[in-house]
Protein backbone atom coordinates (compact mmCIF):
# COMPACT_ATOMS: atom_id res chain seq x y z
CA UNK A 1 0.00 0.00 0.00
CA UNK A 2 1.33 3.46 -0.83
CA UNK A 3 2.26 5.91 1.93
CA UNK A 4 -0.80 8.12 1.41
CA UNK A 5 -3.11 5.05 1.67
CA UNK A 6 -1.46 3.96 4.90
CA UNK A 7 -1.82 7.48 6.21
CA UNK A 8 -5.58 7.41 5.64
CA UNK A 9 -5.89 3.97 7.22
CA UNK A 10 -3.95 5.03 10.31
CA UNK A 11 -5.94 8.23 10.54
CA UNK A 12 -9.16 6.25 10.66
CA UNK A 13 -7.70 3.87 13.25
CA UNK A 14 -6.56 6.86 15.30
CA UNK A 15 -10.06 8.30 15.41
CA UNK A 16 -11.63 4.95 16.36
CA UNK A 17 -8.99 4.29 19.01
CA UNK A 18 -9.49 7.70 20.59
CA UNK A 19 -13.20 7.19 20.87
CA UNK A 20 -12.83 3.71 22.31
CA UNK A 21 -9.95 3.99 24.76
CA UNK A 22 -9.24 7.67 25.33
CA UNK A 23 -6.09 9.71 24.95
CA UNK A 24 -3.65 6.91 25.86
CA UNK A 25 -4.39 4.82 22.82
CA UNK A 26 -4.55 7.99 20.75
CA UNK A 27 -0.98 8.86 21.71
CA UNK A 28 0.20 5.35 20.81
CA UNK A 29 -1.55 5.59 17.47
CA UNK A 30 0.09 8.92 16.74
CA UNK A 31 3.51 7.47 17.58
CA UNK A 32 2.87 4.55 15.25
CA UNK A 33 1.86 6.95 12.51
CA UNK A 34 5.09 8.92 12.84
CA UNK A 35 7.21 5.77 12.79
CA UNK A 36 5.41 4.41 9.76
CA UNK A 37 5.73 7.60 7.74
CA UNK A 38 9.37 8.10 8.65
CA UNK A 39 10.19 4.66 7.32
CA UNK A 40 7.92 4.78 4.26
CA UNK A 41 9.99 4.63 1.05
CA UNK A 42 9.35 7.37 -1.52
CA UNK A 43 7.80 6.35 -4.84
CA UNK A 44 10.50 5.48 -7.36
CA UNK A 45 10.95 8.02 -10.17
CA UNK A 46 10.36 6.57 -13.61
CA UNK A 47 12.86 7.05 -16.46
CA UNK A 48 10.34 9.20 -18.32
CA UNK A 49 9.93 11.51 -15.32
CA UNK A 50 13.67 11.79 -14.71
CA UNK A 51 14.41 12.60 -18.34
CA UNK A 52 11.56 15.12 -18.52
CA UNK A 53 12.96 16.86 -15.44
CA UNK A 54 16.38 17.16 -17.09
CA UNK A 55 14.81 18.47 -20.29
CA UNK A 56 12.84 21.05 -18.32
CA UNK A 57 16.01 22.36 -16.67
CA UNK A 58 17.70 22.63 -20.07
CA UNK A 59 14.76 24.51 -21.60
CA UNK A 60 14.78 26.98 -18.69
CA UNK A 61 18.48 27.70 -19.22
CA UNK A 62 19.61 26.11 -15.94
CA UNK A 63 22.50 24.42 -17.73
CA UNK A 64 24.60 23.35 -14.76
CA UNK A 65 21.58 21.75 -13.06
CA UNK A 66 20.54 20.17 -16.35
CA UNK A 67 24.04 18.76 -16.80
CA UNK A 68 23.83 17.10 -13.40
CA UNK A 69 20.36 15.75 -14.19
CA UNK A 70 21.44 14.27 -17.53
CA UNK A 71 24.49 12.63 -15.99
CA UNK A 72 22.38 11.24 -13.16
CA UNK A 73 19.86 9.87 -15.65
CA UNK A 74 22.56 8.13 -17.70
CA UNK A 75 23.98 6.56 -14.53
CA UNK A 76 20.65 5.42 -13.07
CA UNK A 77 18.97 4.31 -16.29
CA UNK A 78 21.91 3.20 -18.40
CA UNK A 79 19.78 0.61 -20.24
CA UNK A 80 17.05 3.08 -21.15
CA UNK A 81 16.86 4.16 -24.79
CA UNK A 82 17.20 7.80 -23.70
CA UNK A 83 20.55 7.23 -21.96
CA UNK A 84 22.55 7.91 -25.13
CA UNK A 85 20.66 11.14 -25.70
CA UNK A 86 21.32 12.16 -22.09
CA UNK A 87 25.07 11.56 -22.51
CA UNK A 88 25.13 13.47 -25.79
CA UNK A 89 23.20 16.42 -24.36
CA UNK A 90 25.62 16.56 -21.44
CA UNK A 91 28.46 16.96 -23.95
CA UNK A 92 26.50 19.62 -25.83
CA UNK A 93 25.99 21.63 -22.64
CA UNK A 94 29.67 21.44 -21.76
CA UNK A 95 30.78 22.49 -25.25
CA UNK A 96 28.20 25.07 -26.33
CA UNK A 97 26.81 26.47 -23.09
CA UNK A 98 29.54 26.15 -20.45
CA UNK A 99 32.49 26.46 -22.88
CA UNK A 100 34.45 23.53 -21.47
CA UNK A 101 35.79 21.74 -24.58
CA UNK A 102 38.02 19.28 -22.71
CA UNK A 103 35.17 17.95 -20.57
CA UNK A 104 32.87 18.03 -23.60
CA UNK A 105 35.22 15.71 -25.47
CA UNK A 106 35.09 13.23 -22.59
CA UNK A 107 31.29 13.33 -22.64
CA UNK A 108 31.17 12.73 -26.40
CA UNK A 109 33.68 9.89 -26.12
CA UNK A 110 31.39 8.41 -23.47
CA UNK A 111 28.57 8.43 -26.02
CA UNK A 112 30.69 6.46 -28.53
CA UNK A 113 31.96 4.05 -25.89
CA UNK A 114 28.46 3.09 -24.68
CA UNK A 115 26.53 3.04 -27.97
CA UNK A 116 28.75 3.31 -31.06
CA UNK A 117 25.97 2.10 -33.38
CA UNK A 118 23.67 4.96 -32.37
CA UNK A 119 23.40 7.81 -34.93
CA UNK A 120 24.27 10.23 -32.11
CA UNK A 121 27.70 8.59 -31.90
CA UNK A 122 28.48 9.89 -35.41
CA UNK A 123 27.47 13.39 -34.34
CA UNK A 124 29.63 12.96 -31.25
CA UNK A 125 32.67 12.31 -33.47
CA UNK A 126 32.07 15.60 -35.26
CA UNK A 127 31.78 17.52 -32.01
CA UNK A 128 34.95 15.94 -30.65
CA UNK A 129 36.85 17.37 -33.63
CA UNK A 130 35.06 20.70 -33.27
CA UNK A 131 35.98 20.85 -29.57
CA UNK A 132 39.66 20.40 -30.46
CA UNK A 133 39.32 23.19 -33.03
CA UNK A 134 37.70 25.47 -30.46
CA UNK A 135 40.52 24.74 -28.03
CA UNK A 136 43.08 25.80 -30.66
CA UNK A 137 44.51 22.32 -31.30
CA UNK A 138 44.30 22.44 -35.11
CA UNK A 139 46.46 19.36 -35.68
CA UNK A 140 44.30 17.11 -33.50
CA UNK A 141 41.15 18.69 -34.97
CA UNK A 142 42.28 17.73 -38.49
CA UNK A 143 42.94 14.18 -37.32
CA UNK A 144 39.48 13.89 -35.76
CA UNK A 145 37.71 15.45 -38.76
CA UNK A 146 39.42 12.94 -41.05
CA UNK A 147 38.40 10.12 -38.70
CA UNK A 148 34.84 11.43 -38.84
CA UNK A 149 34.80 11.28 -42.65
CA UNK A 150 36.07 7.69 -42.60
CA UNK A 151 33.69 6.34 -39.96
CA UNK A 152 30.55 8.45 -40.32
CA UNK A 153 29.81 7.46 -43.91
CA UNK A 154 27.21 9.62 -45.64
CA UNK A 155 26.39 12.37 -43.16
CA UNK A 156 24.70 15.81 -43.42
CA UNK A 157 27.88 17.42 -42.03
CA UNK A 158 30.18 15.86 -44.62
CA UNK A 159 30.42 19.01 -46.78
CA UNK A 160 30.95 21.19 -43.70
CA UNK A 161 33.79 18.98 -42.48
CA UNK A 162 35.51 19.15 -45.88
CA UNK A 163 35.33 22.96 -45.77
CA UNK A 164 36.80 22.95 -42.27
CA UNK A 165 39.65 20.68 -43.38
CA UNK A 166 40.38 22.97 -46.32
CA UNK A 167 40.41 26.02 -44.07
CA UNK A 168 42.65 24.40 -41.43
CA UNK A 169 45.03 23.15 -44.14
CA UNK A 170 45.36 26.60 -45.71
CA UNK A 171 45.89 28.24 -42.34
CA UNK A 172 48.61 25.70 -41.46
CA UNK A 173 50.40 26.64 -44.69
CA UNK A 174 50.07 30.35 -43.93
CA UNK A 175 47.62 30.98 -46.78
CA UNK A 176 44.71 33.38 -46.28
CA UNK A 177 41.36 31.63 -46.06
CA UNK A 178 37.91 32.60 -44.86
CA UNK A 179 37.03 30.62 -41.72
CA UNK A 180 33.84 28.58 -42.12
CA UNK A 181 31.00 28.48 -39.65
CA UNK A 182 31.37 29.54 -36.04
CA UNK A 183 35.11 30.30 -36.34
CA UNK A 184 34.52 33.11 -38.84
CA UNK A 185 31.72 34.57 -36.71
CA UNK A 186 33.92 34.50 -33.62
CA UNK A 187 36.87 36.18 -35.35
CA UNK A 188 34.60 38.84 -36.86
CA UNK A 189 33.03 39.53 -33.47
CA UNK A 190 36.45 39.98 -31.88
CA UNK A 191 37.52 42.24 -34.74
CA UNK A 192 34.46 44.46 -34.26
CA UNK A 193 35.24 44.87 -30.58
CA UNK A 194 38.68 46.29 -31.47
CA UNK A 195 37.24 48.95 -33.79
CA UNK A 196 36.99 52.57 -32.55
CA UNK A 197 33.51 53.77 -31.61
CA UNK A 198 31.48 55.51 -34.28
CA UNK A 199 31.40 59.31 -34.34
CA UNK A 200 28.09 60.51 -32.74
CA UNK A 201 27.49 63.13 -35.44
CA UNK A 202 28.08 60.60 -38.20
CA UNK A 203 25.82 58.13 -36.43
CA UNK A 204 22.97 60.66 -36.28
CA UNK A 205 23.47 61.52 -39.95
CA UNK A 206 23.29 57.88 -40.97
CA UNK A 207 20.11 57.39 -38.96
CA UNK A 208 18.54 60.36 -40.73
CA UNK A 209 19.47 59.03 -44.15
CA UNK A 210 18.19 55.54 -43.34
CA UNK A 211 21.63 53.94 -43.23
CA UNK A 212 22.75 51.40 -40.67
CA UNK A 213 23.77 52.98 -37.40
CA UNK A 214 27.25 52.31 -36.14
CA UNK A 215 30.52 52.24 -38.05
CA UNK A 216 30.96 53.53 -41.59
CA UNK A 217 29.72 51.20 -44.31
CA UNK A 218 33.18 50.89 -45.85
CA UNK A 219 34.53 49.57 -42.55
CA UNK A 220 31.54 47.25 -42.13
CA UNK A 221 32.19 45.61 -45.47
CA UNK A 222 35.86 44.82 -44.86
CA UNK A 223 36.90 41.49 -43.40
CA UNK A 224 38.53 41.06 -39.96
CA UNK A 225 42.13 42.17 -40.05
CA UNK A 226 41.71 44.22 -43.23
CA UNK A 227 41.41 47.96 -43.65
CA UNK A 228 38.46 49.49 -45.42
CA UNK A 229 39.15 50.00 -49.14
CA UNK A 230 39.66 53.58 -50.32
CA UNK A 231 37.10 54.58 -52.98
CA UNK A 232 38.71 55.21 -56.38
CA UNK A 233 39.11 58.78 -57.61
CA UNK A 234 36.62 59.50 -60.46
CA UNK A 235 38.18 60.21 -63.88
CA UNK A 236 38.28 63.85 -65.08
CA UNK A 237 35.31 65.11 -67.07
CA UNK A 238 36.49 67.11 -70.15
CA UNK A 239 33.16 68.85 -70.58
CA UNK A 240 33.16 70.01 -66.97
CA UNK A 241 36.71 71.31 -67.37
CA UNK A 242 35.70 73.28 -70.50
CA UNK A 243 32.77 74.86 -68.67
CA UNK A 244 35.02 75.98 -65.86
CA UNK A 245 37.43 77.55 -68.34
CA UNK A 246 34.65 79.44 -70.10
CA UNK A 247 33.42 80.81 -66.82
PyMOL commands that set and color helices and strands:
alter all, ss='L'
color gray80, all
select helices_A, chain A and resi 3-21+23-39+47-59+63-76+83-97+101-114+119-134+138-152+158-172+181-193+200-208+217-221+238-246
alter helices_A, ss='H'
color red, helices_A
deselect
rebuild
show_as cartoon
